[in-house]
Structures are given as structure tokens and as C-alpha cells.
Amino acid sequence: MFGIGSTELLVIMVVALIVLGPKNLPNIARTLGKAMGEFRRVSTDFQRTLNTEIDLEDHERRKKEAEKEFFDDKTKAEAPKAEAPRTEAQTAEAAKPAAEAAGKNA
């Protein structure tokens, strides 16, 4: 507890007994105990709220990443595949039928 050993705690209690007196010490100890309990409750509540917000933010980030990945994959699957560049031989063969059709029409 706060890095205080048993010897230091005993010295603090003896000094408090001398300074505050035996009549006031129980009331002060009770008040101090209530204050420590309230502090623990508030700090636990704060920590719980902070963890909840962090989890919520992490969930939103993961959701956005999943949506991005899903829609990117979907658009890739739906997009027409680009044709590979043609070689000169392929271009010449593709032009032959068009040239023959133009010669017949003339």
C-alpha cells in the first residue's frame, strides 16, 4: 500500500494517536476509510469507462478495415479484366479480317 512498510505504518499510527488524541482517532480513521473507498470506486469507474471507449474505438477501426477489404475485393471481382498488351503479330492478325472485309466492299 503506497510502498509503506509495517514499521512506517506503525510510526504513522502512533504519531496520529498522539496528535489527534484517542477520542478523535476512530472518527478520522472511519472518514479516511470512506474517502479511500470512494476514491477506489471512482478510479475503477474511470478505468472501466476508458477501457470501454478504447474497445469501442478498436471495434470501429476493425469494422472500417473489414468494410474496406470487403468492398475492395468485391469491386476487383466485378471489374472487367484488362487485356494484356498485344504483340505486333497479334495486332497484324487482328487487322487481317478487317482489311479483307474492306477489300470485298470496295
Rosetta blueprint (number, residue, H / E / L):
1 M L
2 F L
3 G L
4 I L
5 G L
6 S H
7 T H
8 E H
9 L H
10 L H
11 V H
12 I H
13 M H
14 V H
15 V H
16 A H
17 L H
18 I H
19 V H
20 L H
21 G L
22 P L
23 K L
24 N L
25 L H
26 P H
27 N H
28 I H
29 A H
30 R H
31 T H
32 L H
33 G H
34 K H
35 A H
36 M H
37 G H
38 E H
39 F H
40 R H
41 R H
42 V H
43 S H
44 T H
45 D H
46 F H
47 Q H
48 R H
49 T H
50 L H
51 N H
52 T H
53 E H
54 I H
55 D H
56 L H
57 E H
58 D H
59 H H
60 E H
61 R H
62 R H
63 K H
64 K H
65 E H
66 A H
67 E H
68 K H
69 E H
70 F H
71 F H
72 D H
73 D H
74 K H
75 T H
76 K H
77 A H
78 E H
79 A L
80 P L
81 K L
82 A L
83 E L
84 A L
85 P L
86 R L
87 T L
88 E H
89 A H
90 Q H
91 T H
92 A H
93 E H
94 A H
95 A H
96 K H
97 P H
98 A H
99 A H
100 E H
101 A H
102 A H
103 G H
104 K H
105 N H
106 A L
